[in-house]
Amino acid sequence: MKFLHFCFAALALLLISFGCGGNCSDVHARAVCIEKQRALYYGIAIYAGDHDGAYPLTGTWQDRIQLYAGLPDSAFVCPQIESIGPNFYGIAFNTHLARIYASTITDPASYSCFFDTAILTRNAESTASTLPIPVRHGGNVIFRLDGAAVLIPPPN
């Protein structure tokens, strides 16, 4: 399992190192955001796999995944939030997944796991009702529990 943690951390660091620095196109920012949320998804999958299939608690999810998967703080920061400064994140964990067991979920495509949020604090938790308006990077990203990224376009 330690080897998987190492491989995951190395892949995540590689993907995250190509961040925007707050100055990028919508397409690039969207791609970086999706890859960051994918890294978080892998981190939470590894966490759940080693915790009897249970997802972490809200309020501490970021701390637990960061410690467990060895992700840097920048892995939890939306690329279009980076320019605001340190201690702002912009990615939330779905409140409904806290301490839920993966085996009890029959339709993973119906659950959001991580998503862009207007809540910029560490360990942000919510439902997708906190998607930012105006949207970021041409549309808000929701990463579902089935591993698919969904783009929510701006309202007309």
Sequence and secondary structure as in RCSB ss.txt:
>XXXX:A:sequence
MKFLHFCFAALALLLISFGCGGNCSDVHARAVCIEKQRALYYGIAIYAGDHDGAYPLTGTWQDRIQLYAGLPDSA
FVCPQIESIGPNFYGIAFNTHLARIYASTITDPASYSCFFDTAILTRNAESTASTLPIPVRHGGNVIFRLDGAAV
LIPPPN
>XXXX:A:secstr
 HHHHHHHHHHHHHHHTT  TT   HHHHHHHHHHHHHHHHHHHHHHHHHTTTB   TTSHHHHHHHHHT  GGG
GS TTTGGG TT   EEEEGGGTT BGGG S GGG EEEEE S  STT EE GGG  SS STTSEEEEETTS EE
EE    
